[in-house]
Amino acid sequence: MQHRVPEHYWNTILKLKLPPKVNNFLWHVCKNFLPTRMWLHGRGITCPTVCAVCAYDDEDTNHLFFELTKSIRCWQHVGLLHIIQQVWLSISSCSTNIFAIFQNLDAQQK
């Protein structure tokens, strides 16, 4: 399901000094256009929905970026895990979680 995100949230990302490829990737993630197994399954493609990395949960963007042990270690390595743990909700869309994270970053972290 695609969630409507307020326009000013997009401005938060666009104002970040990121390479165009990163902005494009974030846009794909936040618009739920990343071809995860759940995304493919939802579009009628016959494939398993279980995550290829952990073989435990369904593979969607929230799972890939916020639930996998490898992702958690990555967030910890870059010093952002504490912010993610404060705002992340498994019941929210990935875009809602990402925008909540961006809103809680200080200027240096952005």
Secondary structure, DSSP 4 states (H G I P E B T S, - for coil): -PPP--HHHHHHHHHS---HHHHHHHHHHHTT-S--HHHHHHTT-----B-TTTSSSB--HHIIIIISHHHHHHHHHTT-HHHHHHH--TTS-HHHHHHHHHHT--TTT-
